[in-house]
Amino acid sequence: MRVAAELAGSEAALGTDVVPRPASRLRAGPLAWAAGALALAALILSPVVSLSLTAAGGSSEVWPHLLAHVLPQATLTTAVLLGGVGLLVVMLGVGSAWLVSAYEFRGRRLLEIGLLLPLAVPTYIVAFAYLDLLHPIGPVQTALRDALGVARPKDLLLPEIRSLPGCILLLGFVLYPYVYLPTRALFLMQAGTLIEAARILGRSPMAVFFHVALPLARPAIALGTSLALMETLNDIGAAEFLGVRTLTVQVYATWINRSDLPGAAQIALVMLAMVLLLLAAERWGRRGRGYSGTAQRQRGMSRHRLSGASVLAALCLGTLPIAIGFLIPAAYLVHSAIARVTRLGFPRGVIAEAGNTLLYAGLATLLAAICGFLVAAGPRLVARRFGQGLIRIAALGYALPGAILAIGLLGPLALADASLSRVTTALFGVAPAIIGVGAGGALVVAYLVRFLAVGVGACEAGLSKVPASLGEAGRMLGRGPVGTLMRVHLPMTWPALLSGALLVFVDCVKELPATLLLRPLNVETLATHLYGEAVRGTYEDGAVAALLIVVVGLIPVALLLRFGSPERAPMGG
């Protein structure tokens, strides 16, 4: 309140003599920020450097073996998986976005909301659910055999869900919202006059879609598809459950099962090359394409009203991805969790695992919120180019799949842990392992590096809405850059900071690859517990943990429904 009062009277203060603070004190904050920024940038970039050094330090016999027996098939499988998932998410995402944007029918608003729900379910949980549902002795095939009068499972041959096509299908129906969200936003915000002009010229609805709307939406489609494919490349649970030997699965198997860290690092380098190709493809997909409107408010796209059988067809088409991507697996988890609790009680281990999950995710979220705000505020504290450069570096962690990040952090964290142990031994006579391999700090650091970009993006969006004049007024009142940031900008951006922190927390809870590889010894989280139950085939015992993860995953969906609707924002400038 005192700062607000000072700012309210800043006009009068500007006309008085203000005694400036000593230059050293004014520069102390930005200098400290710059030092911290360089340390954070080094932490984010260290996995890639360490990964290369670890791979180069392997035996000369490992690489030929990988080239001959592991990489060709794993790379081909991963490329086919990425291609299939990419095609499916584009078809589902763009089609559903156009359906709810261009047509008006009863139930459209419910579809518009429901199409976001698969975001709440991690890919490995969907695979976990469908493996039990579609198992030869599972409820679906059992009911089908009973209806057809077939006695033995082998007498009724159905397509196997444990296959590459099955993996493509399930991942596509879970990840299509990454395309649906930005494409729908662009359809809603682009100028309706272009669509109307095409209709007046006699173009059919299909021609309007393919020749007007789709070219304008290409940047959004490229962005959403690249995000979906990054999630596909990061996946380890769904692919392993479904028997698909991707590069990520091979990294885990090579490191954990064969104890060959250099070999795992060499496979991870191939994955990193795929990441760079995906990022290059995303930029190529957005090149020279965009949509610019005038400064005036533009008219949104008018929806064509459907009637009769068209309404039923639209509802069926819109409900299909919601049912496969969310409703069926969620219903299965609820039923299995109730059956497990009713028959055997609430599993004791889940309570401790939920506590571990909250502990590591909470610590990482706190660090990501603090660092995210300071990184986003960089352009206001130091040279703008330096601050913007750090923001770009912070975004690199999100592009690293969890398996790559985990292996890349081993060397830097072990070095830091050894240095810290020497210091604590000299000072206190003890050498605790805090951030090295097998220590909880390693997992927290991995979460921070991987999801810092989420917190930075949210804080950057919040700071962009704070007028620069408020910061200038605060400085004229004698507040230094850091004081102005903490007393003026932070109180005005805390809603954005909180939203970003919630998203980071949910991402940490759902993250499986990095958690599997870096969790402390004999420590389980909800995600790793579910992974273990799926590997053992005890699906009902893992249903409670899976349901808890899905409940937490509903948080970002609720945030999107509350704050993310393009229809809430004015169109145009």
C-alpha positions in Angstrom: 0.0 0.0 0.0 2.8 2.4 0.8 4.4 1.9 -2.6 1.1 2.3 -4.3 0.6 5.6 -2.5 4.1 6.7 -3.5 3.3 5.9 -7.1 0.0 7.7 -6.9 1.8 10.8 -5.9 4.6 10.3 -8.4 3.6 13.2 -10.6 4.3 15.6 -7.7 7.4 13.8 -6.8 8.8 14.2 -10.4 8.8 17.9 -9.9 11.0 17.8 -6.8 14.7 17.1 -6.3 15.3 13.4 -5.6 18.6 12.4 -4.1 19.9 9.5 -6.1 21.2 6.5 -4.4 24.9 5.8 -4.7 25.8 4.2 -8.0 27.3 1.2 -6.3 24.0 0.4 -4.6 22.0 1.0 -7.8 24.3 -1.4 -9.7 24.5 -4.1 -7.0 21.1 -5.6 -7.9 21.6 -5.8 -11.6 25.2 -7.2 -11.2 23.9 -9.9 -8.8 21.2 -10.7 -11.3 23.7 -10.9 -14.1 25.9 -13.3 -12.1 22.9 -15.5 -11.2 21.7 -15.4 -14.8 25.1 -16.6 -16.1 25.1 -19.5 -13.6 21.5 -20.5 -14.6 22.4 -20.3 -18.3 25.4 -22.6 -17.6 23.1 -25.0 -15.7 20.7 -25.2 -18.6 23.4 -25.6 -21.2 25.5 -28.1 -19.2 23.4 -31.2 -20.1 24.2 -30.9 -23.8 27.9 -30.4 -23.2 28.1 -33.2 -20.6 26.1 -35.5 -22.9 28.7 -35.1 -25.7 31.6 -35.6 -23.3 30.0 -38.8 -21.8 29.3 -40.2 -25.3 32.8 -39.5 -26.4 34.3 -41.2 -23.3 32.7 -44.5 -24.1 34.5 -47.6 -25.4 35.4 -47.7 -29.0 33.5 -50.9 -29.3 30.2 -49.5 -28.1 29.4 -47.2 -31.0 29.8 -49.9 -33.8 27.6 -52.2 -31.8 24.9 -49.5 -31.5 25.2 -48.6 -35.2 24.8 -52.3 -36.2 22.2 -53.6 -33.7 20.4 -50.8 -31.9 20.2 -47.5 -33.6 18.9 -48.5 -37.1 15.7 -50.2 -35.8 15.2 -47.8 -32.9 15.6 -44.7 -35.1 13.3 -46.2 -37.8 10.7 -47.1 -35.1 10.9 -43.6 -33.6 10.7 -41.9 -37.0 7.6 -43.9 -38.0 6.0 -43.2 -34.6 6.7 -39.5 -35.0 5.3 -39.5 -38.5 2.1 -41.4 -37.6 1.5 -39.3 -34.5 2.1 -36.1 -36.4 -0.3 -36.9 -39.1 -3.0 -38.0 -36.6 -2.7 -35.0 -34.3 -3.0 -32.6 -37.3 -6.1 -34.4 -38.6 -7.8 -34.5 -35.1 -6.6 -31.1 -33.9 -7.3 -29.1 -37.0 -10.5 -30.9 -37.8 -11.9 -30.4 -34.3 -10.8 -26.8 -34.2 -12.6 -26.1 -37.4 -15.7 -27.9 -36.3 -16.2 -25.8 -33.1 -15.1 -22.6 -34.8 -16.9 -22.6 -38.1 -20.2 -24.4 -37.2 -23.0 -23.6 -34.7 -25.0 -26.6 -33.3 -26.5 -27.8 -30.0 -23.7 -29.0 -27.8 -20.9 -27.1 -29.5 -19.9 -25.3 -26.3 -19.6 -28.7 -24.4 -17.5 -30.1 -27.2 -15.3 -27.0 -27.2 -14.5 -27.6 -23.5 -14.4 -31.4 -23.7 -11.8 -31.4 -26.5 -9.3 -30.0 -24.0 -9.7 -32.9 -21.5 -7.1 -35.3 -22.9 -4.5 -32.8 -21.8 -5.2 -34.0 -18.2 -4.1 -37.6 -19.0 -0.4 -38.4 -19.4 0.3 -40.7 -22.4 1.6 -43.5 -20.2 -1.7 -43.6 -18.2 -3.8 -43.9 -21.3 -1.6 -46.8 -22.4 -1.9 -48.3 -18.9 -5.7 -48.1 -19.1 -6.1 -49.5 -22.6 -3.7 -52.4 -22.0 -6.0 -53.7 -19.3 -9.2 -52.9 -21.1 -8.2 -54.5 -24.4 -6.2 -57.4 -23.0 -7.3 -60.8 -24.4 -8.8 -61.6 -21.0 -9.8 -58.0 -20.3 -13.4 -56.7 -20.1 -13.8 -55.7 -23.8 -12.6 -58.9 -25.4 -14.3 -61.0 -22.8 -17.7 -59.2 -23.4 -17.2 -59.5 -27.1 -16.5 -63.3 -26.9 -19.5 -63.8 -24.7 -21.7 -61.9 -27.2 -20.4 -64.0 -30.1 -20.4 -67.3 -28.3 -16.6 -67.7 -28.5 -15.1 -69.8 -25.7 -11.3 -69.3 -26.1 -9.4 -66.0 -26.5 -7.3 -67.5 -29.3 -10.4 -68.2 -31.4 -11.2 -64.5 -31.6 -8.2 -62.6 -33.1 -8.4 -58.9 -32.7 -5.8 -56.2 -33.6 -3.1 -56.1 -30.9 -2.9 -52.9 -29.0 0.7 -53.7 -28.1 2.1 -52.6 -31.4 3.4 -49.6 -33.2 0.0 -48.8 -34.9 -1.6 -49.1 -31.4 1.0 -46.7 -29.9 0.4 -44.2 -32.8 -3.3 -44.3 -32.3 -3.3 -43.8 -28.5 -0.7 -41.1 -28.5 -2.5 -39.2 -31.3 -5.8 -39.2 -29.4 -4.1 -37.9 -26.3 -1.8 -35.3 -27.8 -4.1 -33.7 -30.5 -5.0 -30.8 -28.0 -1.5 -29.4 -28.6 -2.7 -28.7 -32.2 -6.4 -28.0 -31.3 -5.6 -25.1 -28.9 -3.5 -22.8 -31.1 -5.4 -23.6 -34.3 -8.8 -22.9 -32.7 -7.4 -19.7 -31.3 -6.2 -18.6 -34.7 -9.5 -19.5 -36.3 -11.4 -17.4 -33.8 -9.0 -14.4 -33.9 -8.4 -14.2 -37.6 -10.4 -11.6 -39.6 -13.9 -13.0 -40.5 -14.0 -10.8 -43.5 -11.6 -13.1 -45.4 -13.9 -16.1 -44.8 -17.0 -14.1 -45.7 -15.4 -12.8 -48.9 -14.6 -16.4 -49.9 -18.2 -17.4 -49.2 -19.6 -14.5 -51.1 -17.4 -15.4 -54.1 -19.2 -18.8 -54.1 -16.5 -21.0 -52.7 -17.8 -24.2 -51.0 -17.2 -24.7 -47.3 -14.5 -27.3 -48.1 -12.8 -24.8 -50.5 -12.9 -22.1 -47.8 -11.3 -24.4 -45.3 -8.5 -25.7 -47.6 -7.7 -22.5 -49.5 -8.3 -19.7 -46.9 -8.5 -20.9 -43.3 -5.9 -23.7 -43.5 -3.1 -21.6 -45.0 -3.6 -18.9 -42.4 -3.5 -21.4 -39.6 -0.2 -23.0 -40.8 1.9 -21.3 -38.1 -0.4 -22.5 -35.3 -0.5 -26.0 -36.8 3.3 -26.1 -37.0 3.7 -25.0 -33.4 1.2 -27.4 -32.0 2.5 -30.3 -34.0 6.1 -29.7 -32.9 4.9 -29.7 -29.2 3.0 -32.9 -29.7 6.0 -34.6 -31.4 8.3 -33.4 -28.6 6.0 -35.1 -26.1 6.0 -38.2 -28.2 9.8 -38.2 -28.3 9.9 -37.7 -24.5 7.5 -40.6 -23.8 8.9 -43.7 -22.3 6.0 -45.3 -20.4 3.4 -45.6 -23.2 6.0 -46.9 -25.7 7.4 -49.5 -23.3 4.0 -50.6 -22.2 3.0 -51.1 -25.8 6.1 -52.9 -26.8 7.5 -50.2 -29.0 11.3 -49.9 -28.8 11.9 -46.2 -29.4 15.1 -44.3 -28.8 13.9 -43.2 -25.4 13.2 -46.7 -24.4 16.6 -47.8 -25.6 18.3 -45.0 -23.6 16.6 -46.4 -20.4 17.3 -50.0 -21.2 21.0 -49.3 -22.1 21.6 -47.3 -18.9 19.6 -49.2 -16.3 19.5 -52.7 -17.6 22.9 -52.9 -19.2 24.7 -50.3 -16.9 26.2 -48.7 -20.0 26.1 -44.9 -19.5 28.3 -44.0 -22.5 26.1 -46.1 -24.7 23.0 -44.5 -23.4 24.6 -41.0 -24.0 25.3 -42.0 -27.6 21.7 -43.0 -28.2 20.6 -39.7 -26.5 22.7 -37.7 -28.9 20.7 -39.3 -31.8 17.6 -38.2 -30.0 19.0 -34.7 -29.6 19.5 -34.6 -33.4 15.9 -35.5 -33.8 14.9 -32.7 -31.4 16.9 -30.2 -33.5 15.2 -31.5 -36.7 11.8 -31.0 -35.1 12.6 -27.5 -34.1 13.9 -26.7 -37.6 10.8 -28.2 -39.1 8.6 -26.1 -36.8 10.4 -22.9 -37.9 10.1 -24.0 -41.6 6.4 -24.6 -41.1 6.0 -21.0 -39.8 8.3 -19.3 -42.3 6.7 -16.4 -44.2 3.3 -17.2 -42.8 1.3 -15.2 -40.4 -1.7 -13.0 -40.1 -1.7 -9.3 -39.4 -4.8 -7.3 -38.8 -5.4 -3.6 -38.6 -5.5 -1.6 -35.5 -9.3 -1.7 -35.5 -11.3 -4.4 -33.8 -12.0 -7.1 -36.4 -15.1 -9.2 -36.8 -14.7 -12.8 -35.9 -15.7 -15.7 -38.1 -19.5 -16.2 -38.3 -20.5 -19.8 -37.7 -22.7 -21.8 -40.1 -25.7 -23.2 -38.3 -26.2 -26.9 -38.6 -29.6 -28.8 -38.3 -31.0 -32.2 -38.5 -28.7 -35.1 -39.1 -25.7 -32.7 -39.5 -25.9 -32.0 -35.8 -25.7 -35.6 -34.9 -22.8 -36.2 -37.2 -21.0 -33.1 -35.7 -21.6 -34.4 -32.2 -20.3 -37.9 -33.0 -17.2 -36.6 -34.7 -16.4 -34.2 -31.9 -17.1 -36.7 -29.1 -14.9 -39.5 -30.6 -11.5 -37.9 -29.7 -12.8 -36.9 -26.2 -14.1 -40.5 -25.6 -10.9 -42.2 -26.7 -8.5 -39.7 -25.2 -10.2 -39.0 -21.9 -13.6 -40.5 -21.1 -12.8 -44.2 -21.5 -9.5 -44.2 -19.7 -10.8 -42.0 -16.9 -13.9 -44.2 -16.4 -11.6 -47.2 -16.3 -9.4 -45.6 -13.6 -12.3 -44.6 -11.5 -13.9 -48.1 -11.7 -10.5 -49.9 -11.0 -9.6 -47.5 -8.1 -13.0 -48.1 -6.5 -12.7 -51.9 -6.9 -9.2 -51.8 -5.4 -10.1 -49.7 -2.4 -13.3 -51.7 -1.8 -11.6 -55.0 -2.0 -8.2 -54.3 -0.4 -8.5 -50.8 1.1 -6.5 -47.8 0.1 -2.9 -48.8 -0.8 -0.6 -47.7 2.0 2.4 -47.1 -0.3 0.4 -44.5 -2.4 0.3 -42.1 0.6 4.1 -42.1 0.9 4.5 -41.9 -2.9 2.1 -39.0 -3.0 4.1 -37.2 -0.3 7.3 -37.8 -2.3 5.6 -36.5 -5.5 4.4 -33.4 -3.7 7.9 -32.8 -2.1 9.9 -33.0 -5.3 7.4 -31.3 -7.5 6.8 -28.6 -4.8 10.5 -27.8 -4.4 11.0 -27.6 -8.2 7.9 -25.4 -8.6 9.1 -23.0 -5.9 12.5 -22.7 -7.6 11.0 -22.4 -11.1 8.6 -19.6 -9.9 11.5 -17.6 -8.4 13.9 -18.1 -11.3 11.1 -17.7 -13.8 10.2 -14.3 -12.5 13.8 -13.2 -12.3 14.6 -14.4 -15.8 11.4 -12.8 -17.2 12.4 -9.5 -15.4 15.9 -9.6 -16.9 15.2 -7.1 -19.7 14.0 -4.6 -17.1 17.2 -5.0 -14.9 20.1 -5.3 -17.4 20.7 -4.7 -21.1 17.7 -5.8 -23.0 19.6 -8.1 -25.4 21.2 -9.8 -22.5 17.9 -10.4 -20.8 16.2 -11.6 -23.9 19.1 -13.9 -24.6 18.7 -15.6 -21.2 15.0 -16.0 -21.8 15.8 -17.9 -25.0 18.4 -20.1 -23.2 15.8 -20.8 -20.5 13.4 -22.2 -23.1 16.0 -24.7 -24.3 15.4 -27.0 -21.3 11.8 -27.6 -22.3 13.1 -28.9 -25.7 15.2 -31.6 -24.0 13.3 -34.9 -23.5 13.6 -36.1 -19.9 15.9 -39.0 -20.8 18.4 -36.7 -22.5 18.2 -34.2 -19.7 18.8 -36.9 -17.0 21.9 -38.3 -18.6 23.3 -34.9 -19.4 22.9 -33.7 -15.8 24.8 -36.6 -14.3 28.2 -35.2 -14.9 27.5 -31.6 -13.8 25.6 -32.6 -10.7 28.2 -35.1 -9.6 30.9 -32.4 -10.0 28.8 -29.9 -8.1 28.0 -32.4 -5.4 31.7 -33.3 -5.0 32.6 -29.6 -4.7 29.9 -29.0 -2.2 31.0 -32.0 -0.1 34.6 -30.7 0.1 33.3 -27.4 1.3 31.0 -28.9 3.9 33.7 -31.3 5.0 36.1 -28.4 5.6 33.6 -26.4 7.4 31.5 -28.9 9.4 33.3 -32.3 9.0 30.4 -33.9 7.1 29.9 -34.6 3.4 26.2 -34.9 2.6 25.1 -36.0 -0.9 22.5 -33.5 -2.0 22.4 -33.1 -5.7 24.4 -36.0 -7.0 23.2 -39.3 -8.5 20.7 -41.0 -6.2 20.0 -37.8 -4.2 16.7 -35.9 -4.3 18.3 -32.7 -5.3 19.2 -34.2 -8.7 15.5 -34.7 -9.5 14.6 -31.2 -8.4 17.3 -29.7 -10.6 16.1 -31.8 -13.6 12.5 -30.6 -13.1 13.8 -27.0 -12.8 15.8 -27.2 -16.0 13.1 -28.9 -18.0 10.1 -26.8 -16.9 11.7 -23.4 -16.2 10.5 -22.2 -19.6 6.8 -22.7 -18.5 7.3 -20.3 -15.5 9.3 -17.8 -17.6 6.6 -17.7 -20.2 3.9 -17.1 -17.7 5.8 -14.3 -15.9 6.9 -12.7 -19.2 3.2 -12.5 -20.2 2.3 -11.0 -16.9 5.1 -8.4 -16.9 4.2 -7.4 -20.5 0.9 -6.0 -19.1 2.7 -3.7 -16.6 3.2 -0.2 -18.0 6.8 0.8 -18.2 5.9 4.2 -16.7 5.2 2.5 -13.3 8.8 1.3 -13.2 10.1 4.7 -14.2 8.0 6.4 -11.5 9.3 3.9 -8.9 12.9 4.7 -9.8 12.2 8.5 -9.6 10.9 7.9 -6.1 14.3 6.5 -5.1 13.6 2.8 -5.6 16.4 0.9 -7.3 15.8 -1.5 -10.1 15.5 -4.5 -7.7 13.3 -2.5 -5.3 11.0 -1.4 -8.1 10.8 -5.0 -9.4 9.9 -6.4 -6.0 7.6 -3.7 -4.7 5.9 -2.7 -8.0 6.1 -5.4 -10.6 5.8 -8.5 -8.5 2.5 -7.5 -6.8 1.0 -6.8 -10.2 2.1 -10.0 -11.9 1.5 -12.5 -9.1 -1.6 -14.0 -10.8 0.5 -14.9 -13.9 3.3 -16.2 -11.7 0.9 -18.4 -9.8 -0.6 -19.7 -13.0 2.8 -20.6 -14.3 3.8 -22.2 -11.0 0.7 -24.4 -11.1 1.5 -25.5 -14.7 5.1 -26.3 -13.6 3.8 -28.3 -10.7 1.5 -30.4 -12.9 4.3 -31.1 -15.4 6.6 -32.2 -12.6 4.0 -34.6 -11.2 3.4 -36.2 -14.6 7.1 -36.4 -15.7 8.2 -40.0 -16.0 11.5 -40.4 -17.9 13.6 -38.0 -15.8 11.9 -39.3 -12.6 12.7 -42.9 -13.4 16.4 -42.1 -14.1 17.1 -39.6 -11.3 14.9 -40.5 -8.4 16.7 -41.3 -5.1 17.3 -45.0 -4.4 14.3 -46.8 -2.9 12.1 -43.8 -3.4 8.9 -44.0 -5.5 6.6 -41.3 -6.8 3.1 -41.7 -8.2 4.5 -41.9 -11.7 7.1 -44.4 -11.0 4.7 -46.5 -8.9 2.3 -46.6 -11.8 5.2 -47.6 -14.1 6.2 -50.5 -11.8 2.6 -51.8 -11.6 2.2 -51.7 -15.4 5.5 -53.6 -15.9 4.3 -56.2 -13.4 0.9 -56.4 -15.0 -1.0 -55.5 -11.8 -3.1 -52.8 -13.4 -5.8 -52.6 -10.7 -3.1 -51.8 -8.0 -1.8 -48.9 -10.0 -5.2 -47.4 -10.7 -5.3 -45.3 -7.5 -1.9 -43.6 -8.3 -3.0 -43.1 -12.0 -6.3 -41.5 -10.9 -4.4 -39.1 -8.6 -2.2 -38.0 -11.4 -5.2 -37.4 -13.7 -6.9 -35.3 -11.0 -3.8 -33.2 -10.7 -3.6 -33.0 -14.5 -7.0 -31.4 -14.6 -5.5 -28.2 -13.1 -4.1 -26.8 -16.4 -7.3 -27.7 -18.2 -9.2 -25.6 -15.6 -6.8 -22.8 -16.0 -7.2 -22.9 -19.8 -11.0 -22.9 -19.4 -10.8 -20.0 -17.0 -8.2 -17.7 -18.6 -7.3 -19.2 -22.0 -10.4 -18.8 -24.2 -9.7 -16.6 -27.2 -13.3 -15.4 -27.1 -12.5 -13.6 -23.9 -9.9 -11.4 -25.6 -10.7 -8.7 -28.1 -9.7 -9.5 -31.7 -7.3 -7.4 -33.5 -5.2 -4.7 -32.1 
